[in-house]
Amino acid sequence: MSNINLKITGMTCEHCVRAVAKALEGVPGVEKADVTLTPGEAVVHGQASTAALIAAVKEEGYEAEVRG
């Protein structure tokens, strides 16, 4: 299992955090997603393509990019 770190922008409340976590956990290969409002990031546990993760976040109305 690997971790993918994403920077998430556009979240303003805990509802946003839950929406992003649910979207990420819906991507095949994701076992768990830890999303935090401050500083706006997600740690995704599992094996999933970064493109699919970013697409899932964008579909919820937020922006995501891979953190180095």
mmCIF file as Biopython writes it, N, C-alpha, C and O atoms, coordinates in Angstrom:
data_model
#
loop_
_atom_site.group_PDB
_atom_site.id
_atom_site.type_symbol
_atom_site.label_atom_id
_atom_site.label_alt_id
_atom_site.label_comp_id
_atom_site.label_asym_id
_atom_site.label_entity_id
_atom_site.label_seq_id
_atom_site.pdbx_PDB_ins_code
_atom_site.Cartn_x
_atom_site.Cartn_y
_atom_site.Cartn_z
_atom_site.occupancy
_atom_site.B_iso_or_equiv
_atom_site.auth_seq_id
_atom_site.auth_asym_id
_atom_site.pdbx_PDB_model_num
ATOM 1   N N  . MET A ? 1  ? 0.859   -1.190 0.000   1.0 0.0 1  A 1 
ATOM 2   C CA . MET A ? 1  ? 0.000   0.000  0.000   1.0 0.0 1  A 1 
ATOM 3   C C  . MET A ? 1  ? 0.894   1.239  0.000   1.0 0.0 1  A 1 
ATOM 4   O O  . MET A ? 1  ? 1.917   1.287  0.682   1.0 0.0 1  A 1 
ATOM 5   N N  . SER A ? 2  ? 0.493   2.214  -0.762  1.0 0.0 2  A 1 
ATOM 6   C CA . SER A ? 2  ? 1.261   3.455  -0.804  1.0 0.0 2  A 1 
ATOM 7   C C  . SER A ? 2  ? 0.369   4.620  -0.423  1.0 0.0 2  A 1 
ATOM 8   O O  . SER A ? 2  ? -0.855  4.496  -0.367  1.0 0.0 2  A 1 
ATOM 9   N N  . ASN A ? 3  ? 0.997   5.746  -0.163  1.0 0.0 3  A 1 
ATOM 10  C CA . ASN A ? 3  ? 0.265   6.966  0.166   1.0 0.0 3  A 1 
ATOM 11  C C  . ASN A ? 3  ? 0.472   7.980  -0.944  1.0 0.0 3  A 1 
ATOM 12  O O  . ASN A ? 3  ? 1.575   8.126  -1.471  1.0 0.0 3  A 1 
ATOM 13  N N  . ILE A ? 4  ? -0.593  8.675  -1.293  1.0 0.0 4  A 1 
ATOM 14  C CA . ILE A ? 4  ? -0.522  9.753  -2.261  1.0 0.0 4  A 1 
ATOM 15  C C  . ILE A ? 4  ? -0.971  11.016 -1.536  1.0 0.0 4  A 1 
ATOM 16  O O  . ILE A ? 4  ? -2.058  11.051 -0.959  1.0 0.0 4  A 1 
ATOM 17  N N  . ASN A ? 5  ? -0.139  12.046 -1.564  1.0 0.0 5  A 1 
ATOM 18  C CA . ASN A ? 5  ? -0.463  13.314 -0.907  1.0 0.0 5  A 1 
ATOM 19  C C  . ASN A ? 5  ? -1.000  14.293 -1.939  1.0 0.0 5  A 1 
ATOM 20  O O  . ASN A ? 5  ? -0.370  14.539 -2.967  1.0 0.0 5  A 1 
ATOM 21  N N  . LEU A ? 6  ? -2.163  14.845 -1.654  1.0 0.0 6  A 1 
ATOM 22  C CA . LEU A ? 6  ? -2.784  15.811 -2.546  1.0 0.0 6  A 1 
ATOM 23  C C  . LEU A ? 6  ? -2.998  17.132 -1.829  1.0 0.0 6  A 1 
ATOM 24  O O  . LEU A ? 6  ? -3.339  17.164 -0.647  1.0 0.0 6  A 1 
ATOM 25  N N  . LYS A ? 7  ? -2.799  18.205 -2.547  1.0 0.0 7  A 1 
ATOM 26  C CA . LYS A ? 7  ? -3.172  19.529 -2.043  1.0 0.0 7  A 1 
ATOM 27  C C  . LYS A ? 7  ? -4.584  19.790 -2.572  1.0 0.0 7  A 1 
ATOM 28  O O  . LYS A ? 7  ? -4.834  19.689 -3.773  1.0 0.0 7  A 1 
ATOM 29  N N  . ILE A ? 8  ? -5.497  20.125 -1.669  1.0 0.0 8  A 1 
ATOM 30  C CA . ILE A ? 8  ? -6.895  20.364 -2.037  1.0 0.0 8  A 1 
ATOM 31  C C  . ILE A ? 8  ? -7.208  21.844 -1.799  1.0 0.0 8  A 1 
ATOM 32  O O  . ILE A ? 8  ? -6.940  22.368 -0.718  1.0 0.0 8  A 1 
ATOM 33  N N  . THR A ? 9  ? -7.767  22.507 -2.789  1.0 0.0 9  A 1 
ATOM 34  C CA . THR A ? 9  ? -8.161  23.901 -2.609  1.0 0.0 9  A 1 
ATOM 35  C C  . THR A ? 9  ? -9.656  24.044 -2.865  1.0 0.0 9  A 1 
ATOM 36  O O  . THR A ? 9  ? -10.243 23.325 -3.675  1.0 0.0 9  A 1 
ATOM 37  N N  . GLY A ? 10 ? -10.252 24.991 -2.150  1.0 0.0 10 A 1 
ATOM 38  C CA . GLY A ? 10 ? -11.677 25.265 -2.305  1.0 0.0 10 A 1 
ATOM 39  C C  . GLY A ? 10 ? -12.529 24.785 -1.145  1.0 0.0 10 A 1 
ATOM 40  O O  . GLY A ? 10 ? -13.721 25.088 -1.086  1.0 0.0 10 A 1 
ATOM 41  N N  . MET A ? 11 ? -11.931 24.037 -0.216  1.0 0.0 11 A 1 
ATOM 42  C CA . MET A ? 11 ? -12.694 23.562 0.937   1.0 0.0 11 A 1 
ATOM 43  C C  . MET A ? 11 ? -12.804 24.686 1.960   1.0 0.0 11 A 1 
ATOM 44  O O  . MET A ? 11 ? -11.827 25.384 2.233   1.0 0.0 11 A 1 
ATOM 45  N N  . THR A ? 12 ? -14.011 24.857 2.531   1.0 0.0 12 A 1 
ATOM 46  C CA . THR A ? 12 ? -14.216 25.927 3.504   1.0 0.0 12 A 1 
ATOM 47  C C  . THR A ? 12 ? -14.794 25.444 4.829   1.0 0.0 12 A 1 
ATOM 48  O O  . THR A ? 12 ? -14.861 26.210 5.791   1.0 0.0 12 A 1 
ATOM 49  N N  . CYS A ? 13 ? -15.221 24.154 4.892   1.0 0.0 13 A 1 
ATOM 50  C CA . CYS A ? 13 ? -15.869 23.675 6.122   1.0 0.0 13 A 1 
ATOM 51  C C  . CYS A ? 13 ? -15.743 22.160 6.215   1.0 0.0 13 A 1 
ATOM 52  O O  . CYS A ? 13 ? -15.222 21.507 5.311   1.0 0.0 13 A 1 
ATOM 53  N N  . GLU A ? 14 ? -16.227 21.618 7.319   1.0 0.0 14 A 1 
ATOM 54  C CA . GLU A ? 14 ? -16.156 20.175 7.527   1.0 0.0 14 A 1 
ATOM 55  C C  . GLU A ? 14 ? -17.011 19.401 6.525   1.0 0.0 14 A 1 
ATOM 56  O O  . GLU A ? 14 ? -16.691 18.262 6.187   1.0 0.0 14 A 1 
ATOM 57  N N  . HIS A ? 15 ? -18.090 20.010 6.053   1.0 0.0 15 A 1 
ATOM 58  C CA . HIS A ? 15 ? -18.900 19.356 5.015   1.0 0.0 15 A 1 
ATOM 59  C C  . HIS A ? 15 ? -18.049 19.134 3.768   1.0 0.0 15 A 1 
ATOM 60  O O  . HIS A ? 15 ? -18.119 18.076 3.142   1.0 0.0 15 A 1 
ATOM 61  N N  . CYS A ? 16 ? -17.247 20.134 3.411   1.0 0.0 16 A 1 
ATOM 62  C CA . CYS A ? 16 ? -16.346 20.017 2.259   1.0 0.0 16 A 1 
ATOM 63  C C  . CYS A ? 16 ? -15.365 18.863 2.474   1.0 0.0 16 A 1 
ATOM 64  O O  . CYS A ? 16 ? -15.121 18.069 1.566   1.0 0.0 16 A 1 
ATOM 65  N N  . VAL A ? 17 ? -14.811 18.779 3.674   1.0 0.0 17 A 1 
ATOM 66  C CA . VAL A ? 17 ? -13.851 17.723 4.004   1.0 0.0 17 A 1 
ATOM 67  C C  . VAL A ? 17 ? -14.495 16.356 3.812   1.0 0.0 17 A 1 
ATOM 68  O O  . VAL A ? 17 ? -13.894 15.463 3.214   1.0 0.0 17 A 1 
ATOM 69  N N  . ARG A ? 18 ? -15.724 16.188 4.319   1.0 0.0 18 A 1 
ATOM 70  C CA . ARG A ? 18 ? -16.409 14.901 4.181   1.0 0.0 18 A 1 
ATOM 71  C C  . ARG A ? 18 ? -16.717 14.584 2.721   1.0 0.0 18 A 1 
ATOM 72  O O  . ARG A ? 18 ? -16.604 13.434 2.295   1.0 0.0 18 A 1 
ATOM 73  N N  . ALA A ? 19 ? -17.106 15.598 1.955   1.0 0.0 19 A 1 
ATOM 74  C CA . ALA A ? 19 ? -17.416 15.394 0.535   1.0 0.0 19 A 1 
ATOM 75  C C  . ALA A ? 19 ? -16.176 14.941 -0.237  1.0 0.0 19 A 1 
ATOM 76  O O  . ALA A ? 19 ? -16.249 14.036 -1.069  1.0 0.0 19 A 1 
ATOM 77  N N  . VAL A ? 20 ? -15.049 15.572 0.042   1.0 0.0 20 A 1 
ATOM 78  C CA . VAL A ? 20 ? -13.801 15.206 -0.637  1.0 0.0 20 A 1 
ATOM 79  C C  . VAL A ? 20 ? -13.364 13.804 -0.221  1.0 0.0 20 A 1 
ATOM 80  O O  . VAL A ? 20 ? -12.961 13.004 -1.065  1.0 0.0 20 A 1 
ATOM 81  N N  . ALA A ? 21 ? -13.443 13.504 1.075   1.0 0.0 21 A 1 
ATOM 82  C CA . ALA A ? 21 ? -13.054 12.169 1.555   1.0 0.0 21 A 1 
ATOM 83  C C  . ALA A ? 21 ? -13.922 11.094 0.912   1.0 0.0 21 A 1 
ATOM 84  O O  . ALA A ? 21 ? -13.412 10.061 0.477   1.0 0.0 21 A 1 
ATOM 85  N N  . LYS A ? 22 ? -15.223 11.328 0.850   1.0 0.0 22 A 1 
ATOM 86  C CA . LYS A ? 22 ? -16.135 10.355 0.253   1.0 0.0 22 A 1 
ATOM 87  C C  . LYS A ? 22 ? -15.822 10.161 -1.232  1.0 0.0 22 A 1 
ATOM 88  O O  . LYS A ? 22 ? -15.835 9.036  -1.730  1.0 0.0 22 A 1 
ATOM 89  N N  . ALA A ? 23 ? -15.542 11.253 -1.931  1.0 0.0 23 A 1 
ATOM 90  C CA . ALA A ? 23 ? -15.208 11.166 -3.357  1.0 0.0 23 A 1 
ATOM 91  C C  . ALA A ? 23 ? -13.923 10.372 -3.561  1.0 0.0 23 A 1 
ATOM 92  O O  . ALA A ? 23 ? -13.855 9.513  -4.440  1.0 0.0 23 A 1 
ATOM 93  N N  . LEU A ? 24 ? -12.910 10.656 -2.755  1.0 0.0 24 A 1 
ATOM 94  C CA . LEU A ? 24 ? -11.638 9.946  -2.887  1.0 0.0 24 A 1 
ATOM 95  C C  . LEU A ? 24 ? -11.789 8.470  -2.551  1.0 0.0 24 A 1 
ATOM 96  O O  . LEU A ? 24 ? -11.221 7.615  -3.231  1.0 0.0 24 A 1 
ATOM 97  N N  . GLU A ? 25 ? -12.552 8.168  -1.505  1.0 0.0 25 A 1 
ATOM 98  C CA . GLU A ? 25 ? -12.732 6.774  -1.103  1.0 0.0 25 A 1 
ATOM 99  C C  . GLU A ? 25 ? -13.577 5.995  -2.106  1.0 0.0 25 A 1 
ATOM 100 O O  . GLU A ? 25 ? -13.604 4.765  -2.070  1.0 0.0 25 A 1 
ATOM 101 N N  . GLY A ? 26 ? -14.265 6.701  -3.000  1.0 0.0 26 A 1 
ATOM 102 C CA . GLY A ? 26 ? -15.036 6.042  -4.042  1.0 0.0 26 A 1 
ATOM 103 C C  . GLY A ? 26 ? -14.204 5.644  -5.247  1.0 0.0 26 A 1 
ATOM 104 O O  . GLY A ? 26 ? -14.698 4.947  -6.133  1.0 0.0 26 A 1 
ATOM 105 N N  . VAL A ? 27 ? -12.951 6.074  -5.296  1.0 0.0 27 A 1 
ATOM 106 C CA . VAL A ? 27 ? -12.065 5.727  -6.412  1.0 0.0 27 A 1 
ATOM 107 C C  . VAL A ? 27 ? -11.545 4.300  -6.194  1.0 0.0 27 A 1 
ATOM 108 O O  . VAL A ? 27 ? -11.076 3.974  -5.103  1.0 0.0 27 A 1 
ATOM 109 N N  . PRO A ? 28 ? -11.624 3.448  -7.223  1.0 0.0 28 A 1 
ATOM 110 C CA . PRO A ? 28 ? -11.118 2.079  -7.083  1.0 0.0 28 A 1 
ATOM 111 C C  . PRO A ? 28 ? -9.660  2.049  -6.654  1.0 0.0 28 A 1 
ATOM 112 O O  . PRO A ? 28 ? -8.825  2.769  -7.202  1.0 0.0 28 A 1 
ATOM 113 N N  . GLY A ? 29 ? -9.362  1.207  -5.665  1.0 0.0 29 A 1 
ATOM 114 C CA . GLY A ? 29 ? -7.995  1.072  -5.169  1.0 0.0 29 A 1 
ATOM 115 C C  . GLY A ? 29 ? -7.716  1.866  -3.914  1.0 0.0 29 A 1 
ATOM 116 O O  . GLY A ? 29 ? -6.691  1.663  -3.263  1.0 0.0 29 A 1 
ATOM 117 N N  . VAL A ? 30 ? -8.627  2.780  -3.562  1.0 0.0 30 A 1 
ATOM 118 C CA . VAL A ? 30 ? -8.418  3.595  -2.358  1.0 0.0 30 A 1 
ATOM 119 C C  . VAL A ? 30 ? -8.970  2.848  -1.151  1.0 0.0 30 A 1 
ATOM 120 O O  . VAL A ? 30 ? -10.131 2.440  -1.132  1.0 0.0 30 A 1 
ATOM 121 N N  . GLU A ? 31 ? -8.118  2.677  -0.145  1.0 0.0 31 A 1 
ATOM 122 C CA . GLU A ? 31 ? -8.553  2.025  1.085   1.0 0.0 31 A 1 
ATOM 123 C C  . GLU A ? 31 ? -9.071  3.046  2.092   1.0 0.0 31 A 1 
ATOM 124 O O  . GLU A ? 31 ? -10.023 2.776  2.824   1.0 0.0 31 A 1 
ATOM 125 N N  . LYS A ? 32 ? -8.444  4.214  2.125   1.0 0.0 32 A 1 
ATOM 126 C CA . LYS A ? 32 ? -8.827  5.247  3.084   1.0 0.0 32 A 1 
ATOM 127 C C  . LYS A ? 32 ? -8.280  6.582  2.610   1.0 0.0 32 A 1 
ATOM 128 O O  . LYS A ? 32 ? -7.221  6.648  1.986   1.0 0.0 32 A 1 
ATOM 129 N N  . ALA A ? 33 ? -9.016  7.647  2.915   1.0 0.0 33 A 1 
ATOM 130 C CA . ALA A ? 33 ? -8.540  8.995  2.598   1.0 0.0 33 A 1 
ATOM 131 C C  . ALA A ? 33 ? -8.651  9.859  3.849   1.0 0.0 33 A 1 
ATOM 132 O O  . ALA A ? 33 ? -9.734  10.013 4.415   1.0 0.0 33 A 1 
ATOM 133 N N  . ASP A ? 34 ? -7.528  10.417 4.271   1.0 0.0 34 A 1 
ATOM 134 C CA . ASP A ? 34 ? -7.501  11.336 5.408   1.0 0.0 34 A 1 
ATOM 135 C C  . ASP A ? 34 ? -7.437  12.752 4.857   1.0 0.0 34 A 1 
ATOM 136 O O  . ASP A ? 34 ? -6.431  13.161 4.276   1.0 0.0 34 A 1 
ATOM 137 N N  . VAL A ? 35 ? -8.520  13.495 5.046   1.0 0.0 35 A 1 
ATOM 138 C CA . VAL A ? 35 ? -8.614  14.847 4.501   1.0 0.0 35 A 1 
ATOM 139 C C  . VAL A ? 35 ? -8.649  15.841 5.651   1.0 0.0 35 A 1 
ATOM 140 O O  . VAL A ? 35 ? -9.366  15.643 6.632   1.0 0.0 35 A 1 
ATOM 141 N N  . THR A ? 36 ? -7.868  16.917 5.524   1.0 0.0 36 A 1 
ATOM 142 C CA . THR A ? 36 ? -7.854  17.962 6.548   1.0 0.0 36 A 1 
ATOM 143 C C  . THR A ? 36 ? -8.160  19.305 5.917   1.0 0.0 36 A 1 
ATOM 144 O O  . THR A ? 36 ? -7.686  19.626 4.827   1.0 0.0 36 A 1 
ATOM 145 N N  . LEU A ? 37 ? -8.963  20.082 6.627   1.0 0.0 37 A 1 
ATOM 146 C CA . LEU A ? 37 ? -9.350  21.410 6.146   1.0 0.0 37 A 1 
ATOM 147 C C  . LEU A ? 37 ? -8.154  22.366 6.146   1.0 0.0 37 A 1 
ATOM 148 O O  . LEU A ? 37 ? -7.929  23.104 5.187   1.0 0.0 37 A 1 
ATOM 149 N N  . THR A ? 38 ? -7.401  22.334 7.236   1.0 0.0 38 A 1 
ATOM 150 C CA . THR A ? 38 ? -6.206  23.173 7.340   1.0 0.0 38 A 1 
ATOM 151 C C  . THR A ? 38 ? -5.016  22.245 7.455   1.0 0.0 38 A 1 
ATOM 152 O O  . THR A ? 38 ? -4.940  21.508 8.438   1.0 0.0 38 A 1 
ATOM 153 N N  . PRO A ? 39 ? -4.100  22.229 6.536   1.0 0.0 39 A 1 
ATOM 154 C CA . PRO A ? 39 ? -3.845  23.209 5.483   1.0 0.0 39 A 1 
ATOM 155 C C  . PRO A ? 39 ? -4.473  22.883 4.122   1.0 0.0 39 A 1 
ATOM 156 O O  . PRO A ? 39 ? -4.011  23.405 3.108   1.0 0.0 39 A 1 
ATOM 157 N N  . GLY A ? 40 ? -5.494  22.052 4.068   1.0 0.0 40 A 1 
ATOM 158 C CA . GLY A ? 40 ? -6.131  21.740 2.792   1.0 0.0 40 A 1 
ATOM 159 C C  . GLY A ? 40 ? -5.393  20.649 2.051   1.0 0.0 40 A 1 
ATOM 160 O O  . GLY A ? 40 ? -4.834  20.868 0.977   1.0 0.0 40 A 1 
ATOM 161 N N  . GLU A ? 41 ? -5.402  19.462 2.649   1.0 0.0 41 A 1 
ATOM 162 C CA . GLU A ? 41 ? -4.696  18.374 2.000   1.0 0.0 41 A 1 
ATOM 163 C C  . GLU A ? 41 ? -5.386  17.053 2.251   1.0 0.0 41 A 1 
ATOM 164 O O  . GLU A ? 41 ? -6.257  16.928 3.112   1.0 0.0 41 A 1 
ATOM 165 N N  . ALA A ? 42 ? -4.967  16.068 1.468   1.0 0.0 42 A 1 
ATOM 166 C CA . ALA A ? 42 ? -5.491  14.718 1.628   1.0 0.0 42 A 1 
ATOM 167 C C  . ALA A ? 42 ? -4.333  13.742 1.524   1.0 0.0 42 A 1 
ATOM 168 O O  . ALA A ? 42 ? -3.438  13.899 0.693   1.0 0.0 42 A 1 
ATOM 169 N N  . VAL A ? 43 ? -4.366  12.734 2.383   1.0 0.0 43 A 1 
ATOM 170 C CA . VAL A ? 43 ? -3.433  11.616 2.275   1.0 0.0 43 A 1 
ATOM 171 C C  . VAL A ? 43 ? -4.290  10.412 1.910   1.0 0.0 43 A 1 
ATOM 172 O O  . VAL A ? 43 ? -5.147  9.981  2.681   1.0 0.0 43 A 1 
ATOM 173 N N  . VAL A ? 44 ? -4.039  9.883  0.723   1.0 0.0 44 A 1 
ATOM 174 C CA . VAL A ? 44 ? -4.830  8.773  0.210   1.0 0.0 44 A 1 
ATOM 175 C C  . VAL A ? 44 ? -4.018  7.499  0.377   1.0 0.0 44 A 1 
ATOM 176 O O  . VAL A ? 44 ? -2.884  7.405  -0.093  1.0 0.0 44 A 1 
ATOM 177 N N  . HIS A ? 45 ? -4.616  6.508  1.059   1.0 0.0 45 A 1 
ATOM 178 C CA . HIS A ? 45 ? -3.958  5.228  1.300   1.0 0.0 45 A 1 
ATOM 179 C C  . HIS A ? 45 ? -4.510  4.209  0.316   1.0 0.0 45 A 1 
ATOM 180 O O  . HIS A ? 45 ? -5.724  4.052  0.187   1.0 0.0 45 A 1 
ATOM 181 N N  . GLY A ? 46 ? -3.611  3.518  -0.378  1.0 0.0 46 A 1 
ATOM 182 C CA . GLY A ? 46 ? -4.034  2.502  -1.330  1.0 0.0 46 A 1 
ATOM 183 C C  . GLY A ? 46 ? -3.330  2.661  -2.654  1.0 0.0 46 A 1 
ATOM 184 O O  . GLY A ? 46 ? -2.336  3.377  -2.768  1.0 0.0 46 A 1 
ATOM 185 N N  . GLN A ? 47 ? -3.860  1.982  -3.652  1.0 0.0 47 A 1 
ATOM 186 C CA . GLN A ? 47 ? -3.292  2.022  -4.995  1.0 0.0 47 A 1 
ATOM 187 C C  . GLN A ? 47 ? -4.342  2.593  -5.930  1.0 0.0 47 A 1 
ATOM 188 O O  . GLN A ? 47 ? -5.313  1.914  -6.263  1.0 0.0 47 A 1 
ATOM 189 N N  . ALA A ? 48 ? -4.157  3.824  -6.352  1.0 0.0 48 A 1 
ATOM 190 C CA . ALA A ? 48 ? -5.094  4.454  -7.282  1.0 0.0 48 A 1 
ATOM 191 C C  . ALA A ? 48 ? -4.321  5.417  -8.169  1.0 0.0 48 A 1 
ATOM 192 O O  . ALA A ? 48 ? -3.273  5.932  -7.779  1.0 0.0 48 A 1 
ATOM 193 N N  . SER A ? 49 ? -4.843  5.655  -9.357  1.0 0.0 49 A 1 
ATOM 194 C CA . SER A ? 49 ? -4.152  6.593  -10.247 1.0 0.0 49 A 1 
ATOM 195 C C  . SER A ? 49 ? -4.394  8.020  -9.759  1.0 0.0 49 A 1 
ATOM 196 O O  . SER A ? 49 ? -5.495  8.367  -9.332  1.0 0.0 49 A 1 
ATOM 197 N N  . THR A ? 50 ? -3.359  8.826  -9.829  1.0 0.0 50 A 1 
ATOM 198 C CA . THR A ? 50 ? -3.506  10.210 -9.391  1.0 0.0 50 A 1 
ATOM 199 C C  . THR A ? 50 ? -4.509  10.944 -10.267 1.0 0.0 50 A 1 
ATOM 200 O O  . THR A ? 50 ? -5.221  11.826 -9.786  1.0 0.0 50 A 1 
ATOM 201 N N  . ALA A ? 51 ? -4.573  10.592 -11.543 1.0 0.0 51 A 1 
ATOM 202 C CA . ALA A ? 51 ? -5.539  11.241 -12.439 1.0 0.0 51 A 1 
ATOM 203 C C  . ALA A ? 51 ? -6.969  10.967 -11.980 1.0 0.0 51 A 1 
ATOM 204 O O  . ALA A ? 51 ? -7.814  11.861 -12.013 1.0 0.0 51 A 1 
ATOM 205 N N  . ALA A ? 52 ? -7.240  9.737  -11.554 1.0 0.0 52 A 1 
ATOM 206 C CA . ALA A ? 52 ? -8.586  9.389  -11.085 1.0 0.0 52 A 1 
ATOM 207 C C  . ALA A ? 52 ? -8.912  10.122 -9.790  1.0 0.0 52 A 1 
ATOM 208 O O  . ALA A ? 52 ? -10.045 10.560 -9.593  1.0 0.0 52 A 1 
ATOM 209 N N  . LEU A ? 53 ? -7.932  10.256 -8.911  1.0 0.0 53 A 1 
ATOM 210 C CA . LEU A ? 53 ? -8.150  10.959 -7.642  1.0 0.0 53 A 1 
ATOM 211 C C  . LEU A ? 53 ? -8.452  12.437 -7.892  1.0 0.0 53 A 1 
ATOM 212 O O  . LEU A ? 53 ? -9.386  12.994 -7.316  1.0 0.0 53 A 1 
ATOM 213 N N  . ILE A ? 54 ? -7.661  13.060 -8.747  1.0 0.0 54 A 1 
ATOM 214 C CA . ILE A ? 54 ? -7.866  14.480 -9.058  1.0 0.0 54 A 1 
ATOM 215 C C  . ILE A ? 54 ? -9.220  14.688 -9.724  1.0 0.0 54 A 1 
ATOM 216 O O  . ILE A ? 54 ? -9.922  15.653 -9.423  1.0 0.0 54 A 1 
ATOM 217 N N  . ALA A ? 55 ? -9.586  13.781 -10.629 1.0 0.0 55 A 1 
ATOM 218 C CA . ALA A ? 55 ? -10.885 13.880 -11.312 1.0 0.0 55 A 1 
ATOM 219 C C  . ALA A ? 55 ? -12.033 13.771 -10.314 1.0 0.0 55 A 1 
ATOM 220 O O  . ALA A ? 55 ? -13.023 14.494 -10.428 1.0 0.0 55 A 1 
ATOM 221 N N  . ALA A ? 56 ? -11.908 12.874 -9.336  1.0 0.0 56 A 1 
ATOM 222 C CA . ALA A ? 56 ? -12.965 12.693 -8.327  1.0 0.0 56 A 1 
ATOM 223 C C  . ALA A ? 56 ? -13.140 13.961 -7.500  1.0 0.0 56 A 1 
ATOM 224 O O  . ALA A ? 56 ? -14.266 14.359 -7.204  1.0 0.0 56 A 1 
ATOM 225 N N  . VAL A ? 57 ? -12.028 14.597 -7.127  1.0 0.0 57 A 1 
ATOM 226 C CA . VAL A ? 57 ? -12.094 15.836 -6.341  1.0 0.0 57 A 1 
ATOM 227 C C  . VAL A ? 57 ? -12.719 16.955 -7.176  1.0 0.0 57 A 1 
ATOM 228 O O  . VAL A ? 57 ? -13.559 17.706 -6.683  1.0 0.0 57 A 1 
ATOM 229 N N  . LYS A ? 58 ? -12.308 17.063 -8.437  1.0 0.0 58 A 1 
ATOM 230 C CA . LYS A ? 58 ? -12.847 18.113 -9.307  1.0 0.0 58 A 1 
ATOM 231 C C  . LYS A ? 58 ? -14.337 17.933 -9.530  1.0 0.0 58 A 1 
ATOM 232 O O  . LYS A ? 58 ? -15.077 18.910 -9.641  1.0 0.0 58 A 1 
ATOM 233 N N  . GLU A ? 59 ? -14.777 16.679 -9.597  1.0 0.0 59 A 1 
ATOM 234 C CA . GLU A ? 59 ? -16.198 16.399 -9.789  1.0 0.0 59 A 1 
ATOM 235 C C  . GLU A ? 59 ? -17.031 16.917 -8.618  1.0 0.0 59 A 1 
ATOM 236 O O  . GLU A ? 59 ? -18.205 17.248 -8.781  1.0 0.0 59 A 1 
ATOM 237 N N  . GLU A ? 60 ? -16.416 16.983 -7.445  1.0 0.0 60 A 1 
ATOM 238 C CA . GLU A ? 60 ? -17.096 17.518 -6.254  1.0 0.0 60 A 1 
ATOM 239 C C  . GLU A ? 60 ? -17.032 19.039 -6.206  1.0 0.0 60 A 1 
ATOM 240 O O  . GLU A ? 60 ? -17.667 19.654 -5.349  1.0 0.0 60 A 1 
ATOM 241 N N  . GLY A ? 61 ? -16.274 19.656 -7.115  1.0 0.0 61 A 1 
ATOM 242 C CA . GLY A ? 61 ? -16.222 21.119 -7.165  1.0 0.0 61 A 1 
ATOM 243 C C  . GLY A ? 61 ? -14.992 21.731 -6.508  1.0 0.0 61 A 1 
ATOM 244 O O  . GLY A ? 61 ? -14.966 22.932 -6.241  1.0 0.0 61 A 1 
ATOM 245 N N  . TYR A ? 62 ? -13.990 20.931 -6.250  1.0 0.0 62 A 1 
ATOM 246 C CA . TYR A ? 62 ? -12.751 21.416 -5.622  1.0 0.0 62 A 1 
ATOM 247 C C  . TYR A ? 62 ? -11.580 21.180 -6.558  1.0 0.0 62 A 1 
ATOM 248 O O  . TYR A ? 62 ? -11.717 20.494 -7.571  1.0 0.0 62 A 1 
ATOM 249 N N  . GLU A ? 63 ? -10.447 21.738 -6.228  1.0 0.0 63 A 1 
ATOM 250 C CA . GLU A ? 63 ? -9.245  21.547 -7.039  1.0 0.0 63 A 1 
ATOM 251 C C  . GLU A ? 63 ? -8.256  20.672 -6.264  1.0 0.0 63 A 1 
ATOM 252 O O  . GLU A ? 63 ? -8.191  20.723 -5.036  1.0 0.0 63 A 1 
ATOM 253 N N  . ALA A ? 64 ? -7.491  19.872 -7.006  1.0 0.0 64 A 1 
ATOM 254 C CA . ALA A ? 64 ? -6.494  19.009 -6.372  1.0 0.0 64 A 1 
ATOM 255 C C  . ALA A ? 64 ? -5.250  18.960 -7.227  1.0 0.0 64 A 1 
ATOM 256 O O  . ALA A ? 64 ? -5.308  19.030 -8.455  1.0 0.0 64 A 1 
ATOM 257 N N  . GLU A ? 65 ? -4.119  18.839 -6.546  1.0 0.0 65 A 1 
ATOM 258 C CA . GLU A ? 65 ? -2.858  18.617 -7.248  1.0 0.0 65 A 1 
ATOM 259 C C  . GLU A ? 65 ? -1.980  17.748 -6.361  1.0 0.0 65 A 1 
ATOM 260 O O  . GLU A ? 65 ? -2.104  17.754 -5.137  1.0 0.0 65 A 1 
ATOM 261 N N  . VAL A ? 66 ? -1.103  17.013 -6.995  1.0 0.0 66 A 1 
ATOM 262 C CA . VAL A ? 66 ? -0.214  16.124 -6.248  1.0 0.0 66 A 1 
ATOM 263 C C  . VAL A ? 66 ? 0.817   16.948 -5.520  1.0 0.0 66 A 1 
ATOM 264 O O  . VAL A ? 66 ? 1.422   17.862 -6.081  1.0 0.0 66 A 1 
ATOM 265 N N  . ARG A ? 67 ? 1.008   16.609 -4.251  1.0 0.0 67 A 1 
ATOM 266 C CA . ARG A ? 67 ? 2.040   17.249 -3.429  1.0 0.0 67 A 1 
ATOM 267 C C  . ARG A ? 67 ? 3.308   16.443 -3.568  1.0 0.0 67 A 1 
ATOM 268 O O  . ARG A ? 67 ? 3.283   15.213 -3.530  1.0 0.0 67 A 1 
ATOM 269 N N  . GLY A ? 68 ? 4.420   17.140 -3.731  1.0 0.0 68 A 1 
ATOM 270 C CA . GLY A ? 68 ? 5.703   16.471 -3.935  1.0 0.0 68 A 1 
ATOM 271 C C  . GLY A ? 68 ? 6.237   15.743 -2.773  1.0 0.0 68 A 1 
ATOM 272 O O  . GLY A ? 68 ? 7.313   15.151 -2.857  1.0 0.0 68 A 1 
#
